Amino acid sequence: MTNQTAERQSSGTEVAGRVADVLLLFAGGPQYLGVSAISRELGISKAVVHRILRSLVSREMLEADPGGYRLGPAAVALGVSALRRFNVRNAAAPVLRRLRDETGETTTLSGLVADERVYLDQFESPHEVKMTVEVGRRFPLHAGSSGKVILAFLPEERREALLARPLAALTPGTVTDVAALRAQLAETAREGVGVSLGERQADAGSVAAPLFGPDGGVHGSISVCGPRHRFTPEAVERYRSLVRDAAEEITRTWTTHR
């Protein structure tokens, strides 16, 4: 190997390392980052950061908007692919099948990806009229029970940062008032379960509970969901304990048999 070849390989390795370092800043950190913040955190020039960001945006690993840079659809797709391989999916499957059979409604598994929620799996209701979800699609955490139970158990600083952003109304029932949402999240944290009636989809009802990973942090949620008219107060009350118990079982299996 010539010195010139070795220098090119070393340079390529350094560039790849810097690209990886930039992406890792977004993992578990702020949703939006700017050139100055990245430059300061990694100790590299703004010109180099700008070139890396431009390359990542062109490949949809990042997106640029007035708030800064955030993870793009390609990065989220990679995250979903990785989450699908987590042992939690294996741990959840038999429990969610049983929960589907006990309730007669569709059961779902969601994962936390960046600052959003993504459906990872579902077990469909046997009813002709039922709810189904789009696996792999991203949703905000403030709308619907599966997202709210994740949001309720995030560290306070991260949760408050999310609540400080504009909260989109996906339906007329979406809670966008921050004070009202905080009250709901506090109740969800106390009870370990959340309920949604028409918050993400106008005609849907759901009951969800959080999933905690081996590190003790919230990493996702499970839910029972279906047509809103079947989610009567009596049904919701019954589903609360069933979903809470199912989530605890999945968490226990995941954290002890990983």
N, C-alpha and C positions, 0 to 999 in steps of 0.2 A: 504493500500500500504506500503510495507516494504521500509526501507531506501535504500536498495540495488536496488530495482526496480526503485525508484525515481531517484537514481543516474544514472542508465542506461538510463532512459528517458531523463534526463537533458543532458547527454553526447551525445545522439543521436540527440537532438535538436541543440546542439552546432555544431556538425559535419554538419548537414543539412544546418545550417546557413552559415557556412564557404564555403560549396560547392556553395550555391546560391550567396554569395559575389564574389566568383571567376568568376562565369559566368557573373554576372552583370558588372564586369570590362570590358568585351568585348562589352557591349551594348553601342554603340555610341562612344567608345574609339578607341585606336589603333587596327588595324586588327591583329597584332602580339604582343604577350606578352610573356616574359620569366619568369622563376622561381624567379629570383632576384627581378624583377619589381613587381610581384604579392606579394611576401613576404614583400617588403618594403611598398607597398600601403596598405596592409591589416594588417600589424603588426603581422604576424604569421611566424613561422619558415619555412625555405626552405624545411625541411624534410616533414612537414605537407603539404605544397604546392605541393611538388612532388607527394605525395600519392594521393592527390585530383586530380591532373592533369592526373595521370596514370589511375585513375578510370574513369574520364570523357572521356579520349581517348578510353578506352575499350568499351564505350557505344556510341562512335561516336558523342558525344556532342562537343568534341574538336578534332583537328587534330594537329599533330606535324610534323614540317619540319625544315630545317636549319634556317629559319627566326624566329622560336619560335613556340608558340601555337596560333592557330586561331580557330574560330568557325567551327565545323564539320557539316556534313549533317543532323544529328539528330537535332541539335540546329536550323539549318536553316529551317528544316521541321516544327519545333514548331513555328518558327517565321512566316512562311507562313500560318500556321493554324490560328494563332492569327490575321494576317493581313486580312485573308478572313472574319473574323468576324467583322472587323472594319466597321463603318457606311459608310466609303468611298465607299465600294463595292455597298451598296444599293443606295447611292447618284449617283454613276457613271452609274449604269445599264441603266436607261431610256435615259440618255444623249448619251451613247455609242451606244445604239440601233438606236437612231435618226441620229447620225453621220454616222453610217453604211448605213442607208437608203439614206442619203444625198449624200454620196460619192460612194456608191456601192462597197466599199472595207471593208476588215476586220478591226474592231476597237479593241483595247486592253487596258487593265488596268495593270500597273506594280506597284510593291511596292519596297521600299528600304529595304533590309535585310542585316544587317551588312554593308559590303562595296561592295555589289553586288545588282543586280536587279533581281526580280523574277516576272514572269507573274502571275497575280491573276485571270484574267478573259479575255474572248474574245467574240466578236459577229461576226460570220463569214460572209464573203461576199456571195451574192447569185450567183456570177459568178462560172462557172464550173472550170475555172482556177483561183485559189485564193491562198492567203497565210493564213496558220493557224499556231498557236504557241503552244508550249508545256507548259501548265499551271503548275507552280511549279518548273520549271527548272531555275537554276541560270545562270546569264550572267554578264560579267564585264561591268563596267559603261562607258568605253571609246569607246566601239564598238556599233554603232547603235544610232538612234535618241532618243529612249526611255531612254537609259542610259545616253547619253550626256546631255539631258536637266536636269536630276537629278544632274549630276556632276557639271554642270554650276552654279547651285544654292546652292551647299553645302558651308558651311563656308570655307573661303580661306585656313585656316590651314589644314583642313581635305582634301580639294581638292588637295592641293599641295603635301600632303603626298601620296595620291593615284597616282598622276602623277610622283612621284619619283620612283615608282616601275616599273618593266619591263611591257611593254604594249604588250600583245600578238596580233599578226596579225591573226584574224579569217578568213579573206579573203584578196585577193590582194588589196582591197579597204579600209581596216581598216587603220585609221590614227594612226600611232605609233610614229611619230615625235612630241615631246613634244611642241615645239614652234608652230608648225602648229595646234596642238590640242588646245593649249591655245587660239590661235586666233579664232578658231571655237567656243570655249566655251564663249569667250567674246562677240562674235556676237550673240550667242544663248541667253545669259543673256540680251543683249540689246533688242532683238526682242521678247523674251518670247516664242520662238519656235525653234525646231531643225529639220534638214533634213538629211536623210541618203540614199545614193544610193549605195547599194552593200557593205556596211561596215561590217555588221554582217553576212548576207547571200548574196552571190554574185549576185543572180538574184532578189533580193528584194529591194523595195523602201519603205520609211516610212517618216512620218511627225509627230512630237511629241511635247507635251507641258507639263510643270511640274504641279504637284498637291501639294498644301501647306496645312498643317494640322492646327488644332486649335492653336498650339504653334507658328505658323508662319514659321516653317521650312519646307523644301521640304521633302515629304514623298513618292513620287511616280511620275507617269506620265501616260498619255494616248497617244495613237497613232492611226493613220490611216496607214495601211500597205497593200502591195499587190505586184504583179509582177512588176519588175522594168520597163518593157516596157510601162506600163500604167502610170508611174509617170513622165509624160512629164513636161517641165517647166510650162506650163499653168495649168496643174493639181496641181502641187506642190504649185503654187502661190495661187490657190483657196483653197487648203487644209490648208494652213498656218492660215488664218483667222478663218476658221471653227474649227480647232483643238484648237487654242488659246481661242476662245470664249467658246468652250465646256469645256475646262479645268478650266476656270474661273468660269463657272456655277457650276461645280462639287465642286470646292473648296468652293464656297460661300454656297452651300447647306450643305456640310459636316461641315463647321465651325459654321453655324448658327442653325443647327438642329441636333446636336449630342446628 
